[in-house]
Amino acid sequence: MAKKGNAKDMERFKAERLEGNDAVMRHANLQIKRYYSLDSQSYRKGALPAKTKELLGLVASFVMRCDDCIKYHLMRCHEEGVTDQELTEALTIGLVVGGSVTIPSLRRAYKAWEELKGKA
């Protein structure tokens, strides 16, 4: 059961991410700006729907154990209408690929997902 004190973790993450990106852009050169653009464009709908691309990004981030990346892709998955079952299947693939070392990330991912869904 999620603690009520954690209910603001994702909102805090969103705010810190925006603030950090603003700082980056104040100092960004052409290469940094191009990388950010490439990243953004890669997740747009194309041959694969944006929802699928976000799930792919989530699994890659999960296997890499990048908590900020996991939170970001969870937010985007939520925005794209990913279901609990779809999320669980994607994270199951990540667990199989990444092994037991990903279990702490799995715990944090589900806590964040519950918060996004208003269940925290």
ABEGO torsion letter per residue (X at the ends): XBBAAAAAAAAAAAAAAAAAAAAAAAABBAAAAAAAAAAAAAABBBABBAAAAAAAAAAAAAAAGBAAAAAAAAAAAAAAGBBAAAAAAAAAAAAAAAEAAAAAAAAAAAAAAAAAAGAX
